[in-house]
Amino acid sequence: MTSSEQRLEEALRLVASEVTTSPGAYREVQSRWRRKERRRRLIVASLATAVVLATNGIALWALNDARPDQHIIFTDPTHTR
């Protein structure tokens, strides 16, 4: 081991010895992470719903705005004009 590796190891051991643990730290961080995950999922679901509703609204508006004789879906081939 080189002297720089030894100094680094000593410094890391010193820092590690000064760290104090909190008994409820893991649960607190875990609950915070779950809240953020729920919020993220709610935002994504809300955005997806908004996109679907907007596209459906635009499609219905476009279909409703056209003249009846322009529609080519479900036309009767025997129907004469």
C-alpha positions, 0 to 999 in steps of 0.5 A: 500500500502506498502512503497516499492510500494509507492516508486516504484510508486513515481519513476515511476511518476518521470520518466514519468514526465521527458518524452518528446513527439515528435509530429512525433515520432509515424509516424516515428516509423510506417514508419520504421516498415513498411519498415522492414515488406516490407523488410522481405516479400521481403526476404521471397518471394525471398527465396521461389522463389529461392527454387522453381527454384532450385528444378525445376532445379534439377528435370529437370536435373534429368529427362533429365539425365536419359536414355529414356528406364528408364522412366516408366511414360506414357509408352504404355502397348501394346509396346513390347521391 
